Amino acid sequence: MNKLKQSMEFQLASLADGLASTKSNVDAKSDDLREVEQKLAQQEEEKEEVKEKVADVERSEEHTSEL
């Protein structure tokens, strides 16, 4: 009976270690994904700023050519 208890305790400890390791890996991947999402959002903002600047330059060129 004692060996069975020891075996079950060992299995439980192994499962707990495996779970902790998996949780750590998932947390790290979540952090990486969050960072990528932030970078994509920043790039989208910069893209919109560039579009606005291009439109301003084009309007300026049109205005200049009219003069």
Residue pairs with C-beta under 8 A, 6 or more apart in sequence:
none
